[in-house]
Amino acid sequence: MKTNWAAAFQIAAVYVGTVVGAGFATGREIVEFFSRFGLFGLIGILMSGYIFIFMGSKMMRIAARIQAKSYQELNEYLFGRVLGSFLNVFMLIMLLGVCAVMLSGAGAVFEEQLGIPKNIGVLITIAISLLTIVRGIKGLFAINVLVVPMMIAFSFMLMLFSMQLPDFWGNLVYIPYADDGWKAVIAPFSYTALNLALSQAVLVPVASDIKDDSSIKWGGILGGAALTVILLSSHAALVMLPDLESYNIPMAVVMKTLAASFYWIFVFVIYGEILTSVVGNAFGLERQIRQYINMPAIITVSFIFIISYIASMINYGTLLSYMYPLFGYVSLGFIIVLWMKPFRGDHKGS
């Protein structure tokens, strides 16, 4: 089957944009799961990259093959109706929680980098997200195709600058002491489980809309590879930052230190990545809620943002450090079942 490379690159961009949310783009999530463990974190990133490439592609191909319109249908296919229904309820809670983390991250960018009160930043983000969601899936594609290449370019640039610093290689292979060092072993699995489970909300309907298996397969491979590159290059920059766990937006601190002339453009890119995840999560949630309640999309999305806005007033770093690992552990069952599910013969009636 001939690959539609334009569609493959669009899928890859949406895949990257969905995963590279507030925690990823700011660097906070990479620190939490990987960079604070030093060399073990680097090994964890390589393992995560493999899972992103293989499992992300497989998830989207299965979704397209069974013509799933929402993650509800995919989960019921993977787990059966009873367990699938339980997981879907948990997914709703997770997506609302992550939406709150993303909005809190957007507020942190305004507060920490621009000196604008957090709640104003959150309200501006909600307004832009509503306008984008009204455009549907085209709006989602448009943001990701613009922001994702810039994120990859900046990550590479910061890595190259970091490599010129004294003792870069020493820092890269250093293994710092951590009270919870055992988490370095499970981090690649809980991290990818969290992100793949959450990205269902966007990637399942996107894959079903594209339909072409070859394009979806290569979109997943390219997207997973791009995520690996961003993770590796961001980690290489972050390990050079003293007290890296003390910052809400450590990547912006690295940029200000290593390439101050690009700082404001980078802040815009970070914000753009957060925005893509807010839009993606709200888009997926609206699709899911529509299965239960038939309301105009704008009302459903407004309701989602009201709940997320209230939760987003909690400190961004606190929200991320507690909620993401918890959701990651619970999501482990999802990637285990996805890994065990054979792809061939998935088509209904085959």
N, C-alpha and C positions, 0 to 999 in steps of 0.2 A: 504493500500500500504506500502510495506517495505521501510524503510528509508535507503538510502545509506549515512552512517554517515561520510565517508571520503569526499564525495561531499558536505555534509552539513557543515562540518568544513572548507572546502575550500571556500565555499560561505561566511561563517561567517568572515573568514580572509580577503577576498576581500572587504566585506562590511565595516569592521572596517578600513582596510587600505585606502579605498577610502575616508571615512569621516575624519579619523585622518590625516589631512594634515598639512600644515605649521602652520596655526593658532592654531589648536587643539594640536598638538604635542609640540609646543613651549610654550603653555599655554596662548598665547596672545588672542586667540579667546575666551577661557574660561573666561578670565578676562573681556573682552569686553562685553560679553553677560550675565555672571553670577557672578563671584567672587566679582566684585566691588559693588554688591548689597547686599553682606553679606547673612543673613538668607533667604531673598527673592530669592537670586541666588540659594541657596541650594534647595528650593522648586521648582524653575524653572527647575533645573537639573532633579529632580524626574519626573516632567511632561514630560520633553524632552525624558527621557528614555522610558516611556510608548509609546510615539509617535514613537520613533525609532523602538521599538519591533513590534508594531502593523502595522504601515504604511509601514515600510521597507519590511516586509514579504509580505504584500498585494501587494505592487508595483511589486515585483519580480514575484509573482505568476500570476498576471494578464499579465505581459510581456511574461511569458512562455506560458500561456494559449492561447494568441492571436498570439504567435510565432513572436513577434516583434524583428526585427534584430537591431533596433536602437531606441533611445529615440524619434525620429521623429514619428515613427509608434505608440508608446505608447501615445504620446501627442495628435496625431490626433484621436486616439481611445477615449481618455478621454474628449477632448474638441471639437471634430468635426474638419473638414478639415480647415475651415477658421481660427478659433481661435488657433487651433493646429499649423498651419503654422506660425502664428505670434509669438507664444510661442517658436517655434523652432529657429526662427531667434534670439530672445532674448537669448535663451539658448546658441547659438553660441557665442554671445557677452559675456555672463556670463562666459562660460568656458574659453574663451581667457583671460578674466580679472582675473579669479582665477588661471589660469596657470601662469600669470604674478606675482600674489601674492605668489604662491608657489616657483617660481624661485627666487623672491626677498627674501623669507624666507630662502631658501637654501644659498643665498649669505650672508644673515645676520648671519647664523651659521658660515660660513667660516670667516667672518669679525670680529664678536663679540666674538667668542669662539676660533678660531684658529689663528687670526691675519693675515689672508690671504685676499687680496683685494676682495671686493664683486663681481666684474665682472668676476674674475677668477673662483670663486666658482660657479657662474651661468653657465659659459661655461663648467666647469667640469660636472655639473649636467645635462646639455643638452646632452653632449657626452654619459654619462651613460644611460640616458633615451632613446636615439636613439638605442643603442645596445640592450636594454631590449625590446623595441617595435618591433624590427626586429624579435624577438622570438615569438611575438604574445601573445595570452592569457596565454600560459604556463609561459612566463616570468613574467607576472603580478601575477600569482598564486605563483611563486617561491619567489618573494620578500616579498609578504604579509605573507606567511606561516612562513618565517624566522623572520620578524620584529615584527609582531603583538603580539605574546606571550611575547616577551621581553618588549614591551611597557606596557602591562598589569602588568607584574611582577614588573617593576620599579615604576609604578604608585602606586601599593600596598605598596611597600617598603617605598616610600616617605610619604605615608599617615601614616604608622605605626610609622615612625620617628617623624612626626609632632605631633602625638597624645601624644608623651612623653614630648613635650615642655610645659612650664608653660602657663596657661591660654588658652590652645587649645580649650576647650569647650566654653569658653567665646567668643573667636574670631569666632567660628563656628556659633554662634547664634547672633552675633553682627550685627546691621543694620546701616551701615554708611550713612551719608547724601550724596545724589547725586542730582545735578541740574536736571538731566533727569531721576529721579527715576521711572517715569511712564513706562519707557522702560522695567523695570523688569517684568511687567505684560505681555507684548507682546513677550518678549525675547524667552521663550520656543517654541513659535509657529513660530516666524521668523527664529530662529536658526535651528530648525528641517526642516522647509520648504526650507531654503537655502541648507542645506546638502542633503536632499532627492532629491530635484530638480537637483542638480549638480551630485549626484551619479547615476542618471539615465544613464548617458553617459557610465558608466562602468557596472552597475548592470543589465541593460536591456539585452545587448548582452550576458552577463555571464549566466543569468537565461535562456535565450533562448537556449544556448548551452547545459546546464545541463538537462533541460526539466522535470526531475522528480519532481512532485509537492511536495511530502512529504519532500524530501531533501531540496528543495528551501524554504519551510515553516520553517523548523527547522534551516536552515542556517540564515534566516532573524531573527528568535527569538534569536538564540545564538549570532549573530552579534549585534543585538540591546541591548541585555543584557550586552555584553562585553563593548559596548560604554558607557552604563550607569555606569558600574563599573569604567571605566577609568575617566569619567567626575567627578564622586563623589570623587574618591581618589585624582585626580589632584586638585579639588577645595579645599579639606581638607588641602592639602599642601600649596596651593596658598594663602589662607586666613591668613597664618602665616607670609607672606612676607610683610614688611613695604613698603609703596609707590609702591604697586604692579603694578600700571598703568604706571610706568616710565620705564619699561623694555621691550625690543623687544622680549626677550626669557626668560620670568620669570621662567619657569620650570628648566632651566639650572642653574639659580641663586639659586633656592631652593636646587637643587642637590649638588651644590658646597658648600652650607652652611651645609646641613644635612648629606651628604654621599660623601665627597670629593673623596674617593678612587674609587667610581664607576662613577665619573664625566665624564671621557672620553668615557667610554662605553655608557653612557646615551646620550652624544652628538652624537655618532654614531647612536643610536636608533632614536633620533629626526630626524637626517638627513635621515635615512632610511624611516621614515614615510613620510617626505616631498617628497622624491623620489617616493614613491608609488603613491602619489597623482598627481605628475607631469606626471608620466607614465600613470596613469589611465585617467586623463583629456585629454592628447594628444591622447591616444588610442580611447577614445570616440569621440573626435573631428574629428579624421581621418575617423572613421566609418561614421560620419554624413556627412562630406564634400564629401565622396565617393558617396553619394546619388545624389549629384548635378554635380560633376566633376569627371571624370574617369581618375585619375592620379596614378602613382606608389606611394605606401604608404610612402616611404622614402622622396619623394619630398613634399608631403602634410604635413608630420610631420615637415620637415625642415622649411617650410613656417610658420607653427604654432609657432615654436620656435623662429623664427626671430622676429615676431610681439611681442611675449611674452617677449623676451629678451629686446627689446626697452622699453616696459612698466615697466619691472622689475627694471629698474634703479631708479624709484621713491622709496622713503624711505618705507621700509617694513611695519612699524607700521602705517604710513599714508595711504598706500594702503588698508590695512586690515580694519582700523577703519572707512573708508568712504565706501568702496565697499561692504563689507560683510553685514552690516545692510541694505543698499539700496537693494541689491539682495535678502536679506531675506524677506523684506516687499513685494517685487514684487512676490516672490515665494509662498506667502501665498495662492494665488488662486489655486496653484497646489495641495497642501495637502488637501484643502477644497474639491476640485472636486474628488481627489483620495479617501478621506474618504467617500464621498457620493456615490461613484460608487459601486454597488453590485458586489461581486466576483462571486457568483454562476451564471451560465448561460453566462459567459463571452466568452466561446469558440465560435469561428466563426461558424455560422450555427447551433448552439445549440438552 
